[in-house]
Amino acid sequence: MIAVHEFISLDGVYENPTWTMPFGFDPAMGETIGAICARSTRIMLGRKTFEAFAPAWSTRTAEDDPGAPFFNETEKLVVAGTEPAVEWQNSTVVGPYDPATIRRIKDETDGDIYISGSGTLVRALLADGLVDELHLFVYPIALGSGERFWSDSGELTLRLQASNIYDNGVVHLNYGPA
């Protein structure tokens, strides 16, 4: 199963989520994300997200962040046509996006595959019906500009599986295939 986690604004912006900082990180959000990660035995990232995550996570310890062992010890699969500019332990480049390759990886994986960010990759996976759970953490802010998570590539219908409202105003929407 592929489980995706995204932080997005009300108007769908997901890039450079530094805009989430004023809202803080509700501990209940950490529990939700932790539960997604606990089921996951692999991480899949697009090249840009991998290049942003590697320097941010590779030096963190469990004392710095309880998620550090998951990100550092779990096998990471990078979907990229070119080699990332950074290295990170337990990482393999699987090549450019190919739905058949992703299906094979999905079928061969015991446990879930966790994806965070990686908008280009996730949009392709959604279009090809390869996402099993889409966890949107919607922040109560409209940014007006920035890269949007949703593209103009066509209609997509999903089914709401669960939702949560956190004390910081963030809403978690867990969608699956319709």
C-alpha positions as CSV (number, residue, x, y, z in Angstrom):
1,M,0.0,0.0,0.0
2,I,1.2,3.5,-0.8
3,A,0.4,6.1,1.9
4,V,1.0,9.8,1.1
5,H,1.3,12.6,3.6
6,E,1.1,16.3,2.5
7,F,0.9,19.6,4.3
8,I,-1.2,22.0,2.2
9,S,-2.8,25.4,2.5
10,L,-6.5,26.1,2.0
11,D,-5.7,27.1,-1.6
12,G,-3.7,24.0,-2.3
13,V,-0.1,25.3,-1.9
14,Y,2.3,22.7,-0.7
15,E,5.8,23.9,-1.6
16,N,8.3,25.0,1.0
17,P,6.0,24.5,4.0
18,T,7.8,27.0,6.2
19,W,4.4,28.8,6.2
20,T,3.2,26.0,8.6
21,M,5.4,27.2,11.4
22,P,3.1,29.9,12.9
23,F,0.5,27.1,13.6
24,G,2.9,24.9,15.6
25,F,2.9,21.2,15.5
26,D,0.0,19.7,17.5
27,P,1.2,16.5,19.2
28,A,-1.9,14.7,17.9
29,M,-0.7,15.4,14.4
30,G,2.6,13.7,15.3
31,E,0.6,10.7,16.5
32,T,-1.3,10.5,13.2
33,I,1.9,10.8,11.1
34,G,3.6,8.4,13.5
35,A,0.9,5.8,12.9
36,I,1.3,6.1,9.1
37,C,5.1,5.7,9.4
38,A,4.8,2.8,11.9
39,R,3.1,0.7,9.1
40,S,5.7,1.7,6.5
41,T,8.8,-0.4,5.7
42,R,9.9,1.9,2.8
43,I,10.0,5.6,2.0
44,M,9.5,6.8,-1.6
45,L,10.5,10.3,-2.6
46,G,10.9,12.4,-5.7
47,R,14.3,13.8,-6.3
48,K,13.6,17.4,-5.1
49,T,12.0,16.2,-1.9
50,F,14.8,13.7,-1.3
51,E,17.4,16.5,-1.8
52,A,15.5,18.7,0.8
53,F,15.0,15.8,3.3
54,A,18.5,14.3,3.2
55,P,20.3,17.2,4.8
56,A,17.4,18.0,7.2
57,W,17.0,14.4,8.5
58,S,20.3,12.7,8.1
59,T,22.0,14.4,11.0
60,R,19.0,14.2,13.4
61,T,18.8,11.8,16.2
62,A,15.9,10.3,18.2
63,E,16.7,12.9,20.9
64,D,16.3,15.7,18.3
65,D,13.1,14.3,16.8
66,P,11.3,11.0,17.4
67,G,10.8,10.6,13.7
68,A,14.6,10.6,12.9
69,P,15.1,6.8,13.3
70,F,12.3,6.1,10.8
71,F,13.7,8.5,8.2
72,N,17.3,7.5,8.6
73,E,17.0,3.7,9.0
74,T,14.2,3.0,6.6
75,E,15.0,2.1,3.0
76,K,14.5,5.1,0.8
77,L,13.5,4.8,-2.9
78,V,14.1,7.9,-5.0
79,V,12.1,8.3,-8.2
80,A,14.4,10.4,-10.4
81,G,15.7,10.6,-13.9
82,T,19.0,12.0,-12.6
83,E,21.1,11.2,-9.6
84,P,20.3,13.3,-6.6
85,A,22.9,16.0,-5.6
86,V,23.1,14.6,-2.1
87,E,23.5,11.2,-0.5
88,W,21.6,9.6,2.4
89,Q,22.1,6.2,4.0
90,N,19.8,3.4,2.8
91,S,18.8,5.2,-0.4
92,T,18.4,3.8,-3.9
93,V,17.5,5.6,-7.1
94,V,14.9,3.5,-8.9
95,G,14.9,5.6,-12.1
96,P,12.4,7.9,-13.7
97,Y,8.7,7.6,-13.0
98,D,7.3,4.4,-14.5
99,P,3.9,3.1,-13.3
100,A,4.9,-0.5,-14.0
101,T,8.1,-0.2,-11.8
102,I,6.0,1.4,-9.0
103,R,3.5,-1.4,-9.2
104,R,6.3,-4.0,-9.0
105,I,7.8,-2.2,-6.0
106,K,4.4,-1.9,-4.3
107,D,3.7,-5.6,-4.8
108,E,7.2,-6.6,-3.5
109,T,6.9,-4.5,-0.4
110,D,5.9,-6.0,3.0
111,G,4.2,-3.1,4.8
112,D,3.4,0.3,3.4
113,I,5.4,2.7,1.3
114,Y,5.4,6.2,2.9
115,I,5.6,9.3,0.7
116,S,5.8,12.9,1.9
117,G,5.9,16.0,-0.3
118,S,7.1,14.8,-3.7
119,G,4.2,16.6,-5.5
120,T,5.2,15.7,-9.1
121,L,5.6,12.0,-8.1
122,V,2.3,12.0,-6.1
123,R,0.3,13.6,-8.8
124,A,1.5,10.9,-11.3
125,L,0.7,8.2,-8.8
126,L,-2.8,9.6,-8.2
127,A,-3.4,9.8,-12.0
128,D,-2.3,6.1,-12.3
129,G,-4.4,4.9,-9.4
130,L,-1.4,3.9,-7.3
131,V,-2.1,5.8,-4.1
132,D,-4.1,3.9,-1.5
133,E,-4.2,6.6,1.2
134,L,-3.8,10.3,0.7
135,H,-3.4,12.1,4.1
136,L,-3.9,15.9,3.6
137,F,-3.0,18.1,6.5
138,V,-4.9,21.3,5.5
139,Y,-3.7,24.5,7.3
140,P,-6.1,27.4,7.8
141,I,-4.3,29.8,5.5
142,A,-4.7,30.8,1.9
143,L,-1.3,31.8,0.5
144,G,-2.4,33.2,-2.8
145,S,0.8,32.0,-4.6
146,G,3.1,29.1,-4.7
147,E,3.2,25.7,-6.3
148,R,-0.2,24.0,-5.9
149,F,-0.5,20.3,-5.1
150,W,-3.5,19.9,-7.4
151,S,-2.8,20.1,-11.1
152,D,-4.9,20.7,-14.1
153,S,-4.3,17.2,-15.5
154,G,-7.9,15.9,-15.1
155,E,-10.6,15.0,-12.7
156,L,-9.9,12.8,-9.7
157,T,-12.5,11.4,-7.4
158,L,-11.5,10.2,-3.9
159,R,-13.4,8.7,-0.9
160,L,-13.0,10.2,2.5
161,Q,-11.9,7.5,4.9
162,A,-11.4,9.5,8.1
163,S,-10.8,13.1,9.3
164,N,-9.5,14.9,12.4
165,I,-9.4,18.5,13.6
166,Y,-6.4,19.5,15.6
167,D,-6.2,22.3,18.3
168,N,-4.0,24.4,16.0
169,G,-6.7,24.6,13.4
170,V,-5.2,22.0,11.0
171,V,-7.7,19.5,9.5
172,H,-6.5,16.0,8.6
173,L,-8.4,14.5,5.7
174,N,-7.6,10.8,4.9
175,Y,-8.8,9.9,1.4
176,G,-8.7,6.6,-0.5
177,P,-9.7,5.5,-4.0
178,A,-13.4,6.1,-4.8
